[in-house]
Amino acid sequence: MANIKSAKKRILVAETRAARNKAIKSEVKTAIKKVDAAIAAKDVETAKANLRAAIATMNKATSKGVYHKNTTSRKISRLTKAVNSIA
């Protein structure tokens, strides 16, 4: 356990940020799963609607520094390609 005040604060801040990042990543994964489920069901309209929501969620996560921009671009590209393949 840390003895120095600043070290104690860093531990608390790290825990807070880790919890925030975990929640945001979970939100992104859920959005992706919704798109994948719509693709599996071959429901084009639902897939497109869920894709728009997923892209917004991923861009928000990127702007907060949870994901690297190239990672987000790759995920969006693959999802869009999958949705377009059933359309």
Steps between C-alpha positions, in 0.01 A plus 500: 500500500621847415608734779538822306190711451551550127550125450173430686322748275646340186361162614152649544513682166622186322209299645249766395635518145517121469135472603401769248698336220349162583147640483566669166659187351202295617263746333692470172501119514125494564439728201712275279314190620168662408624561146633144474167359622312700236744380233451138609122548478547667157294797617635784284310792655582404859862435404533845343337671799720310744805574286437876524467470879814285524704744293392788723590301812842403360581856393407624847731239657781608266456866587529411869826313436371150572577370150765604248355665191632228269340230714168677477537550126574130453200391708266742320629388161445132576152558640398715204633241256301227678178706495547584131550131419144416612342809340 
